[in-house]
Amino acid sequence: MRPSPPVTPEAYDKTKDSVSLKWKLPRHDGKGRIFGYLVEYQKPGAVEWIPANETPEQCPDLHYVVTGLTDGQEYTFRIFTVNAAGKSDPAYVKQNIKVHDRLGKGFIYYFSVFSSYTKFGTQLVNSTSYNSVLIHQWCLYSHTDYFFTDWMGMYRWFI
């Protein structure tokens, strides 16, 4: 007997070229061991579905990350449960998912609090990087025997 479809499939994360999907166990396993799941996707209006994985063994768990997608494109997703008798009817993610980067163009906010008790001749440095590029650095050099400093700042950079 064929299994029932997975329950409540949904997209829970996306990047510029991937979508992470998750779902719950099917209501019935078809009285057989579930081998895994087949995930498919299509562009809205397309006829053909594209397999995200070739075999159910490549997706044995209740989640899968579909990769190789196109930035800015919308996709529809469906998932099948597979056992020895075959595959279930599909379960669809309710809404189309538009693929895009989590962090789009915009602002980076950086907030820093710094406290230190230091002796003469000590240099304090605080650096901030974004995508391995230094975007801010401050330096404090003590000119007295000992001093205590509290420093707080918030910066905003446009990327």
C-alpha positions in Angstrom: 0.0 0.0 0.0 1.3 3.5 -0.9 2.0 5.9 1.9 0.1 9.2 2.5 1.8 12.5 1.6 4.0 14.4 4.0 2.0 16.8 6.3 2.3 20.6 6.2 5.3 21.1 4.0 6.8 24.6 4.3 9.8 26.7 3.4 11.7 27.9 6.5 14.8 29.6 5.0 16.1 30.8 1.6 19.2 32.3 0.1 19.9 33.6 -3.3 20.2 30.1 -4.8 18.5 27.7 -2.3 15.3 27.1 -0.3 15.1 25.0 2.9 12.0 22.9 3.2 10.6 21.0 6.1 7.5 18.8 6.8 6.0 16.4 9.2 5.6 12.6 9.0 2.8 11.3 6.8 -0.3 10.1 8.5 0.1 6.6 7.2 3.3 4.8 6.1 1.4 2.3 3.9 2.3 -0.5 6.3 5.8 -0.4 5.1 9.1 1.3 5.8 9.5 4.8 4.4 12.6 4.9 2.2 12.6 8.7 2.1 11.1 11.6 0.2 11.2 13.0 -3.3 11.3 16.8 -3.7 10.3 18.6 -6.9 10.0 22.2 -7.9 8.8 24.3 -10.9 8.6 27.8 -12.0 5.1 29.2 -12.0 3.3 28.6 -15.3 5.7 25.8 -16.3 4.5 22.3 -17.1 7.4 20.2 -16.1 8.5 19.5 -12.5 12.2 19.4 -11.8 13.5 16.8 -9.3 15.6 18.2 -6.5 16.8 14.8 -5.5 17.0 11.6 -7.7 16.3 9.0 -5.1 14.3 9.0 -1.8 17.4 7.8 0.0 19.0 11.2 -0.7 16.3 12.7 1.5 15.7 10.3 4.5 14.7 13.1 6.9 11.9 15.5 7.3 13.8 18.4 5.7 15.7 19.1 2.5 17.7 22.1 1.0 16.9 22.6 -2.7 20.0 24.1 -4.3 20.9 25.5 -7.7 18.0 27.9 -7.9 18.0 31.3 -9.7 18.2 34.5 -7.7 15.0 36.5 -8.0 12.9 33.6 -9.4 9.7 32.2 -7.9 9.2 28.5 -7.4 6.5 26.1 -6.4 7.6 23.0 -4.4 6.0 19.6 -3.8 7.1 16.5 -1.8 6.3 12.8 -2.1 6.7 10.1 0.6 8.2 6.9 -0.9 7.9 3.3 0.4 8.2 -0.2 -1.3 4.7 0.2 -2.9 5.6 3.5 -4.6 5.2 7.2 -4.0 2.4 9.1 -2.3 0.3 11.8 -3.8 2.2 15.1 -3.6 2.1 17.6 -0.7 2.5 21.2 -1.9 4.2 24.1 -0.1 1.2 26.4 0.1 2.7 29.5 -1.4 5.3 30.2 -4.1 8.7 31.1 -2.8 10.8 33.9 -4.3 14.5 33.1 -4.0 16.7 35.9 -2.8 19.5 36.6 -0.5 18.7 36.9 3.2 20.6 40.1 3.6 19.8 42.4 0.7 21.4 45.8 -0.1 20.8 48.2 2.7 22.5 49.2 6.0 24.8 47.4 8.4 24.3 48.4 12.0 27.1 47.9 14.4 26.9 48.6 18.1 29.9 48.3 20.4 30.5 48.7 24.1 34.0 48.7 25.4 35.4 49.0 28.9 39.1 48.7 29.9 41.5 49.4 32.6 45.0 49.7 31.1 48.5 50.9 31.8 50.7 53.5 30.0 51.6 52.7 26.5 48.8 50.3 25.8 47.0 50.5 22.4 43.4 49.3 22.3 42.0 48.4 18.8 38.5 47.5 17.8 37.9 46.4 14.2 34.7 45.6 12.3 34.5 43.6 9.0 31.8 42.8 6.6 32.4 40.1 4.0 36.1 40.0 5.0 36.5 43.7 4.3 37.5 46.1 7.1 34.7 48.7 7.3 35.6 50.4 10.6 38.4 50.5 13.1 39.1 52.7 16.1 42.2 52.9 18.2 42.9 54.3 21.6 46.3 54.8 23.0 46.9 55.5 26.8 49.1 58.5 27.7 48.8 58.3 31.5 50.1 55.8 34.0 46.7 54.0 34.3 43.3 54.9 33.0 39.9 53.4 32.8 37.8 54.0 29.7 34.2 53.3 28.8 33.4 53.6 25.1 30.2 53.1 23.4 29.2 53.7 19.8 26.8 52.8 17.0 27.6 53.0 13.4 25.6 52.6 10.2 27.1 51.8 6.8 25.4 51.7 3.5 26.3 48.7 1.4 
